[in-house]
Amino acid sequence: MAEFLVIRLGNDPEHAANWIAVDDQGTRRTPPVTGPLAEAAKDVGSRDVIVLVPATEVLSATVDIPIKGGARLRAALPFALEEQLANDVENLHFAVGERGESGLLPVSVVAREQMFGWLQVLRNAAIVATRIIPENHGLARIPGTFSMLVAEEQVMFNDGAESEFVMQGVSPSDALAMAGVLQVEAASDKKSSGHLLVYCEPGEEVRFGQDWNTLRQELTSVDINLLPDGVLPRLAVTVAAGRGVNLLQGPYGARTDYRALFEPWKYAAGLLLALLLLGFAGKGADYYRLAREQASLQEQFAAEYRQIRPDDTREIVDPQSLVAEERGRRGAPVTSDVFLPSMFELSQALQQNSAAQIEAISYRAGVVDVRLTAPDVATLDNIQRLVGAAGRFGASIQSTDQLGDKVSSRIQIREDGA
């Protein structure tokens, strides 16, 4: 069960605010408190903080946009709401809620300057909000029921579906007329079909007593519930259950704390880094050792070569080529590169004769002997022909023996002319 501290900011939040602790099941955990906002920080503890801001500063609307979300949706919202906006869209912040069953998307619009002011006040009080929600979203939506909260010279209303608004200095009847709930024709004796659920402070019940009697004549039913502890407890239990559009989106959204994400893995990451460093250190040490051995061998070769060819003052870069050159000069045979190229030609031949299998391979003095088995002599002939197809090597069948249903053979491969 999650607990929240719900803080309601007023018109002067630095000097006065209201707060209460509730859980997501609608249970109050503390009585409501009124005082300086800095005092609320003492009651936060391990609770997430939900901040309610004045509904008169936020436009609540719905739009019919098929775009699911992201930057495209944020770019489309100003055009969808342009008839309801009086300010430059560059100075406004748009936040969206969850799409309703009707397909309409709830949107809240507030001035960026106002958002900055609320966030600055919270920072000054050392309070970090999880959600910032317009206070009228704390009036629960009940399908098929008109809900109204009357307090502090203002009326909050929703129709249980998509419409919701807040008005100042009006009577409940005026708000319902604005919502189109009451009958237009005054002479009509027919009641409007609807149930009205009202939350109000005790003084407002007395003040609008005549209005309530009139509404009972106009509507199917009027149910009035008093708020002896003020409006905050009623609003708090609704937003703690997840209701309302969170204004902390886009540039005001929470940043991902990657440090906290990687905190449980820091020791494993440190061990992995240490292993990598040890591996690189070992490779570096091996490279250094081999480089020194190479330099030492090259010095030894150079010393020996200078004794054999004292007149050759060239820089010795490739000792192997010098040895081949010297062998050629003295008439010694120079071994050609036979083995690997011959194996390539053999593999190419075996790819086209996959039924043949190699039993053994030997190499000596430029001659490759291959013992293999094949299903028939024709396969052996085909392998012999393919090995010599490139023109560099010649293959000859040295022997064949019948082993059951297969033929065992020895093929000799050597360079042509060798």
N, C-alpha and C positions, 0 to 999 in steps of 0.2 A: 504494500500500500504506500503510495507516494504522498508526501506532504509538500505543501506550497505555502510560501508567505506571499499573500496578495496585498499589494500596496496601491492605494488609490491616490493619485496626485490631484491637487486642486489647482486653482488659478494662481496660487502663490506657493508652489511645492517646496521651496527652500525653507519656509517657515512653518508650514502645516501640511500634514498628510494623515491618511488613515491606513491602518493595516490590520490584518487578521491572518492567523494560520488555519488552513483547512486541508483536508485530504481529498483524493480523487473520488471518494465515495460520497462526498457531500457533507461530511461531518466537520463541525468546527472543532479546532484543536486549542484555540485560545479565544478569549473575548476580544472584540474590536478595540483598537487603541488609536487615540488621536494625539499627535504631538509633532515635534520637529522631525524631518525626514532622517536626519542623522541617527536618531534614536531607534529607527526601524532596523538599522544594520545590526543591532545587538540581538534581534530576534531571528535573524536569518539562519544561523547555524548551518546545518547540512541541507536545508530546504532550498528548492529552486524558487526563484523569485518571479512572480507575475506582476506586472505593473499595469494598472488601469489609468488611462489618460482621458481628459475631458472629451466627451463625445461631440461637443460643439466645435472642436478644432479639427475634426476628422469627417470627411465625406464618406458615407457608406452607400454603396451602389452595387448593382449587378449588371453584368454584360454578357452578351451571347457571342462568344468567340470560340471557334473550334480548335484553336491552337492549344496544345497541351501545356506548354510551359517554356521556361528558358528565356533567352534574350529576345526571341521573336515575339513572345507574348508581351514582354515589358515594352517593346517598341510599339505594339499595336494598341495598348491600353489608352494612351492619350487620345488617339483618334476615335476610339469607341466611346469615350466619355467627354469629348470636346464640348458638347452642348451643355454639360453640367459644370464645366470648369470656368472659373473667372480669372484665374492666375495663369501666368506663363508656365507651360508644362516643364520647362527647364528648372523651375523652382519648386517642383512638386515631387513627392515620393509616392510610388504606387506599390501596394502590397495586395496579394491575392490569397484567398482561402480555398477550401476544398469545394469542388464543383457539386452543386446540388442535384437532386433527383431530376429536376426539370431541365438540367443541362446548363443552367446559368451559372456564371462564375462570380462569387462575391469579391468585391474590390474595396479597399480602403485607400483614401487619398489624403495626404497631409503635407503641409509645407515643410520643405527641408529645414528651413530655419527653426521651425517648431520642434522637429525631431532632434536637431542639434541641441536645442535648449533643454529638452527633457533628459537627453543622455548626459549633458554636462552636469545637470543637477544631481543625477544618480551617481556620477563619478565623484562629485564633491562629497557625497555622503558615503562613499566606498561601497556602493551597492551595484552588483552586476545582475542585470535582468536577463532571464531566460526568454520571456515573452513580454511584449508591450502590446496591449490590446485596447481598442476604444471601449469605454466603460459601458456603452449601450449594448455591446455584444454580450454582456453579462445577464441580459434579460433573456431567459430561456425561450426557445422556439417550441411551441406545442402545436402539432398539426391540427388544423380545424379549430384553433382557438386564437382570439386576439389577445395579446399580452400587452400590459401597460404598466409603467412605473412612474408614479407621480411624486416628486419630491424636489426640494431646493429650487422652486420656481421653474421647473422644467418637466416635460413629459417625454418619456421614452416609449416607443411603440414598435411592435412587430406583428405581422399578420399570421405568424406560424408557418410562413412559406418563404418568400423571397424579399418582401418589402420590410424595411425597418428605417426609422428616423428618430431624431430628437428635436423637440421644439421648446423654445423658452417663452415664458409669459403668456401661455395659452391655457384654456380649460381643457379637460378631457374630451368634452364634446367637440371643441374646435379641432383637436388632434384627430378624432375619429372621422370628422367631416373631411379633413384634409386627406385622410387615407381612403375616402370613398366608401366607408363602412355604413354610414347612416343613410336613410332614405332621402332622396333628393326632393321629392314632393312632400311639403309640410302637411298637406291635407290628407295624406294617406294614413289609413288606420292600420295598415299591415306592418308588422314588425320586421326589421332586418334579421335575416337568418344568421345568427352568430352568437358565440359565447365569449364574453369579455372577462379576462382574469386580470385583476388590478392589484398591484402592490403600492402601498402609499404610507407615508408617515401619519401618525394620529392626527396631527393638525390639518393635514390635507384632506382627510376624510371629512372633518367638520367643515372646512372651508368650501369644499365642493359638494356639500350635502344635497343641494338642489339639483346639481348636475347628475349625481348618481341616480336620483329618483327619475329624472328625465330619461337617462340611458336605460333604466329598467323597463321603461315603456317602449323604447325603440328596439331593444335587442332581446334575444331569446332568454339570456341570463347574464347577470353581472355578479361576479364573485370578488369581494374586496378582502384583501389580506393586509393587516397592519405590520409595519416595520418598526417595532419599538427600539431596536438597536441601530437604526439607520439603514441606509441602502447597501452598505458594503458587504455585510454577510450574505445577502441575497445574490449580489453580483459575483462574489468570490467563489461560491460553490459551483456556479455555472462555468466560469472560465477554468477552474481547477479540473473540471471534467473534460476539458479539451475544446470548448466552444470558443469561437472568436477568431478574427483574422490577426495574425501576428505581424506587427509592423516591422519587426527585425528581419528584413529580407534585403536582398541585393547588397548595396554598399553598407547597410547596417546589419547584415547577417553575421552570425557567429563564425569566426575563423577556426579552421581545424587546428587543433593543438597536436602537431605531429610529434612534439617532444613527449607528450603524455602517451601517445600511441606506441612509441618505440621504447618507453621506459621499461616494460617487462622484458624486453629483449636486449637490454644494454650489455648484460654480462655475456650472453651468447655472441653478440656482435663483437664485443671486445676480444673474446677468445678466437673468433674467426679471423679478426684483423691480425691478432698476434701470430696465428698459424700462417696467414698469407705473408706477413713480414718475414717469418722464419724461412718460409719457402723461397722467397726472393733472395734472402740473405744467403741461403744454401746455394742457389743457382749462381748468385754473384761470386761466391767463393770458388765454385767449380769452374766458372768461366775464367776467373783470375788465375787459377792453378793451371788450367789447360793452355791459357795464353802464354804463361811463363814457360811451360814445357815446349810449346811450339817454337817460342823464340830461342830456347836453348838448343832444340834439335836443328833449327835453321842455322844457328851459329856453327854447330858441329858440322853440318853438311857443307856450309860455306868454307870452313877450314879445310875439310877433306878435298873439296872441289878445287880450291886454289892450289893445293899441292899437285893435283892431276893436271889442271889447266892454269898455270900461273899467268899466262898471257891474256886470259879472259877476265877483263875488269868490269863486266856488266853487273848491274845490280841483280841479285838472285831473288826472283819473285816466285817462280814456279819450279821447284826442284825436280818434280816428276818429268817435266818437259825437257829439262837439261839431261836427265839420266837417259831418256829415250833418244835424245839427240846424240849423246855420247855412244850409246850402244849401236846406233846406226852408223856412226862414223867408224867404229871399230869392226863393223861387219857382223855384229851379233843380231840374232833374230829379234824383232820387235813384236811382242805379243799383241795381237789385235783384240779388240773388244768383241768377243764372240758370244759369250754365255747369255747375257741378258737379251740381246737382240734375237738370238735363236729361240729363247724361251717365249719371246713375244710372238714370233711366227708360229711356234707350236701351239700356244694358247689360242691364237686365231683359228688354227686348223681344228682344234678340239671343240671350239664353240659351234662349229658347223657339223661336228660329229660327236654329239654329246653322249652317245652310247658307249664310246671308248673311255677307258679308265687308265690312268697312269699308275704303274706299280712302283717304279724306281727311276731315278735320274742320276747319272754320273757325268762328270766333266773332267777331261784331262787333255792337256796339250792341244787345245783348240778343237777337240772333238767331244760332242755330246752324245751319250748313249742313253736311250729311253726304252724302258721295258713297260709295255702296256698290254691290255686285253681289249678285244673288240668283238662284236658279234659275228663278224665275217671278214674274209680277206678283202672284199670290196671296200670296206671301211678303212682298212689299213692303206690300201692303194690311194684312197681319197686323201687321207692325212699326208701321205708321202708327197702327193702332187701339190697340196696347198702349202706345205712348208717351203717348197721350192718355187712357188708361184712368183714371189717377189724378185727372184733372180739373184739374191745374195747368197742363199744357202741351198745346199743340195741334201736330200734325205734318201737313204737307202735302207731297204728291209734286209736285215742280216739273218734273221731266222724266224720261223713260225712253227707253233705247236698247237695241236687241237686239245683243249682242256674242256671236256664236257660239251656244252653247247656254245663255248666261246673259243676264240683264237688268241693264244699268247704269242707275242712277237717282240723282237728287239729291233729298234730303228736307230740308225746312226745319222747324226746331223753334223755337217761341217761346211765351212765356207767353200763356195765354188772355186776351183783352182788350187785348193789347199791339199 
